[in-house]
Amino acid sequence: MSKIDVLVVWPNRPEQMKILEETYQLHRYDQADEQGKEAMLDEVGERIRAVVTTHGGGGFPESLLARLPNLEIVCCSSVGLDTLCVDKCHERGIPVTNTPDVLTDDVADMAMMLTLTTLRRFLPAVNWIQDGSWVEKGMMPLNTAIKGKKLGIVGLGRIGKAIAKRAEAFGMIVSYYSRSPKPEVDYANYDDLVALAKDVDVLAPVVPGGADTQGMISREVLTALGPKGYFINVSRGSVVDEPAMVELLQQGSIAGAGLDVFVDEPNVPAPLLTMDNVVLQPHCASGTYETRGAMAQLVVDNLAAHFAGKPLLTAV
């Protein structure tokens, strides 16, 4: 019995790739150059029944979907789906899966790490030792306490709630923005982003990327955050007006930022690289062995469920 043909737009973790290689006939689209990709699609496009991909590693564009007439399922090893043509897949009756839940804790940890590192000026303190300032100048300037600070979370889903729980443990006061209140929590709810930004010390969007959230953290919102306010982003670079954010940081119109995501990754706006009130991470909030392994396993398990005629674990 011949193996099912699977197109790999982006590879999984090594352990899970080994499982996929043993189970399916893999076609490594990710390893081919542009000419090779075209040749591969011409040769096997009609045979492909499943696609393995991820948000930031190629996604799944409509142009590729059009080349796969017998596609049955798309399995994405990320939560974000804005680089995948999900609606077009659904129009053809093709299910799409992602990997929610398993990365919640790591992303929430990153949000708190960025908050602590930015407000407490952890990196400048390291530099204060390394460049000899402690010896030459004495104690470094004071920084900002976490306890008692007001945290405004934009989008109170799974990750937002996990961040809120951690923030409360540090003595922060949590409020959130949502179009509809979350009756299961006691935090203050805002239906206006500018009003939320005015009332908090730290603003953290935790929303998906895509057209619906493009630029929702606007210049107006950031300006409302003010010169004593901090911006923390572990969601998507597209949710913030990045040029406005950079400009306001340069002007001192907001106090600082902790950023794991950017608009044009891996390219980071050059001014951010030299600001000592900005902490940067290379979109690695979920980047632990444990979480990436769990995400990769969900891809394997969703594929297995589909071809066994069982319910998918994490269909979107």
Buried (B, 14 or more C-beta within 10 A) or exposed (E): EEEBBBBBBBBBBEEBBEBBEEBBBBBEBBEBEEEEBEEBBEEBBEBBBBBBBBBBBBBBEEEBBEBBEEBBBBBBBBBBBBBBBBEBBEEEEBBBBBBBEBBBBBBBBBBBBBBBBBBBBBBBBEBBEEEEBEEEEEEBEEEBEBEEBBBBBBBBBBBBBBBBEBBEEBEBBBBBBBEEBBEEBEBBBBEEBBBBBBBBBBBBBBBBBBEEBEBBBBBEBBBBBBEEBBBBBBBBBBBBBBEBBBBBBEEEBBBBBBBBBBBEEEEBBEEBEEBEBBBBBEBEBBBBEEBBBBBBBBBBBBBEBBBEEEEBBBEB
